[in-house]
């Protein structure tokens, strides 16, 4: 599997994360891969197997996208819970770059 700067190999059999089993890369794009399988909150034995195989990675549910897109989705799904989001600086529609 190709790796990228954001891929960290699991160093213990975490049972509270999802585990992604990478598939074949979709073309010639470095750092991208298809998904062969996904297991959310596996048992200890399954997490241990994934770690020992060393071809699976953790999914910690990181979402990347435009604030406005997330805001539209949240408003559509949970309109009664959006009052606080409407006044939060990171949800006012301004884009913020977080990272290196």
C-alpha positions as CSV (number, residue, x, y, z in Angstrom):
1,X,0.0,0.0,0.0
2,X,1.3,3.5,-0.8
3,X,1.5,5.7,2.2
4,X,1.3,9.4,2.7
5,X,2.3,11.8,5.4
6,X,-1.0,11.4,7.1
7,X,-1.1,7.7,7.3
8,X,0.1,6.3,10.7
9,X,0.4,2.6,11.1
10,X,-1.5,1.3,14.0
11,X,0.7,0.4,16.9
12,X,-1.8,-1.4,19.1
13,X,-5.1,-3.2,18.6
14,X,-7.5,-0.3,19.2
15,X,-11.1,-1.5,19.5
16,X,-12.8,1.9,19.6
17,X,-11.7,3.0,16.1
18,X,-12.8,1.8,12.8
19,X,-10.3,-0.2,10.8
20,X,-9.9,0.3,7.0
21,X,-8.6,-2.5,4.8
22,X,-7.1,-0.7,1.8
23,X,-7.8,-1.9,-1.7
24,X,-6.2,-1.1,-5.0
25,X,-5.2,2.6,-5.8
26,X,-7.6,4.3,-8.2
27,X,-5.2,5.2,-10.9
28,X,-1.9,7.0,-10.5
29,X,-2.8,9.2,-7.5
30,X,-0.2,9.0,-4.7
31,X,-1.6,8.4,-1.3
32,X,-5.1,7.4,-2.4
33,X,-6.5,3.8,-2.3
34,X,-9.7,2.0,-2.7
35,X,-11.3,0.4,0.3
36,X,-11.5,-3.4,0.4
37,X,-13.3,-3.5,3.8
38,X,-14.2,-1.5,6.9
39,X,-14.8,-2.8,10.4
40,X,-16.2,-0.4,13.1
41,X,-15.3,-1.1,16.7
42,X,-13.9,-4.6,16.2
43,X,-13.4,-7.2,18.9
44,X,-9.9,-7.3,20.4
45,X,-9.0,-10.4,18.4
46,X,-10.1,-8.8,15.1
47,X,-8.2,-5.6,15.9
48,X,-5.2,-7.7,16.8
49,X,-5.4,-9.5,13.4
50,X,-5.7,-6.2,11.5
51,X,-2.6,-4.8,13.3
52,X,-0.6,-8.0,12.8
53,X,-1.4,-8.0,9.1
54,X,0.0,-4.5,8.9
55,X,-2.0,-3.6,5.9
56,X,-5.0,-1.9,7.7
57,X,-5.2,1.6,9.0
58,X,-7.3,3.3,11.6
59,X,-10.3,5.5,10.8
60,X,-10.7,8.2,13.5
61,X,-13.5,9.9,11.6
62,X,-11.8,13.0,10.3
63,X,-14.0,15.0,7.9
64,X,-12.5,17.4,5.4
65,X,-14.7,19.8,3.4
66,X,-16.0,23.3,3.0
67,X,-17.6,24.8,6.1
68,X,-20.6,25.9,4.0
69,X,-21.2,22.4,2.7
70,X,-21.2,21.0,6.3
71,X,-23.4,23.8,7.5
72,X,-26.0,23.1,4.8
73,X,-26.0,19.4,5.6
74,X,-26.3,20.0,9.4
75,X,-29.1,22.5,8.9
76,X,-31.0,20.0,6.7
77,X,-30.5,17.1,9.1
78,X,-30.8,18.8,12.5
79,X,-32.5,22.2,12.1
80,X,-33.5,22.3,15.8
81,X,-29.8,22.0,16.9
82,X,-28.2,24.6,14.7
83,X,-28.6,27.8,16.8
84,X,-25.2,27.4,18.4
85,X,-23.5,26.5,15.1
86,X,-24.9,29.6,13.5
87,X,-23.0,31.8,15.9
88,X,-19.8,29.8,16.2
89,X,-16.8,31.4,14.4
90,X,-15.8,28.3,12.5
91,X,-19.4,27.7,11.2
92,X,-20.1,31.3,9.9
93,X,-19.1,30.3,6.4
94,X,-15.5,31.4,6.5
95,X,-13.0,28.8,5.5
96,X,-10.2,27.9,7.9
97,X,-7.1,26.0,7.1
98,X,-6.0,23.8,10.0
99,X,-2.8,21.9,9.5
100,X,0.8,22.3,8.4
